[in-house]
Amino acid sequence: MCPDSPVVNTAPYAELVCTLIAEVLTVPRSSVQLDSALMHDLGAESLDFMDLVFRIEDALSRDIPMGRWEQFVEERLPCGDHARSITAEIVREFAAREACRC
Amino acid sequence: MCRYGTDARLAIVLRDPEGPRSFGRPRRVADERAGARARRLALAAYGAAYGAASPRPRVSVSHTEGSAVALVGPPDRMIGVDLAAIARVTERHAGAVLSQEDWTALEAVSPSLRRAMGWALKEAAAKATGAAQHYFPTRVRLVADDTSGLPCAQLADVEHTRFESDWLVIGALLCVVVRAQARCSASALRECTPTLVKTRSL
């Protein structure tokens, strides 16, 4: 999203997560919206999800065991079509949850 | 195109190394095209061997960086395939998915391949169950085969689910194929985990 855009991501970590997704997937930042499906729309594969968790881990300066992402996806999307249902918003929720974790 | 064991067929479609590399949505499209082509080839070979009247087979497909592999086998046999770019699996990736026991099981593998092998074995076995998201990576563990000493995957929470494995290095790619040992069938796994496992067939 360009700095002049009237559309602003107000949800916590939205901008951070969209920027990290763009960097990990090597796509323009402008192509990543909160409703973008990482696999279907942006071409992510399984290693990319792990890279994304690493980048969130680094950005939040805290350890995030891989099992936490697995558990989050399993709870949040119990029977979803993950190619279409893992969106940037889902990753944002995960980042926000991890940031608040004690 | 090749036979895998006595009753499965494996097709590999490679990206033109001189062709452009793509990212984002174009990468997805290139991967899906390669995957669809590999799937068609493997199904055609399986159909030629067993006839159109045979029960609908199980299919496992994997793609990365414009290349793809497809494995087609009997409907009740858990089979899985994974294609990994060897250099793409870093120490950090491996550290996140492999336990100390997993590393021990990988000792018979060339050090340069261990990280990608550990990753691909786990992913292929998870895909073979039909519930990859549930099993990958922490609910699959690696053990050394009793006779060959080579690594094989085993489901951590279900007894008697060991997978035989084979692999092939194609340039910068590692292709790993797994099949459940004969005593473990898809229907047996469904009985163990009825809410999770959906047999993937055509």
Interface residues (C-beta under 8 A of the other chain):
Chain A: L25 T26 V27 P28 S31 M39 H40 D41 L42 G43 E45 S46 L47 M50 D51 V53 F54 P65 M66 G67 E70 V73 E74 H82
Chain B: F23 G24 R25 P26 R27 R28 V29 D31 H63 T64 A84 R88 V89 R92 H93 A96 V97 W119 E123 Q133 H134 F136 P137 T138
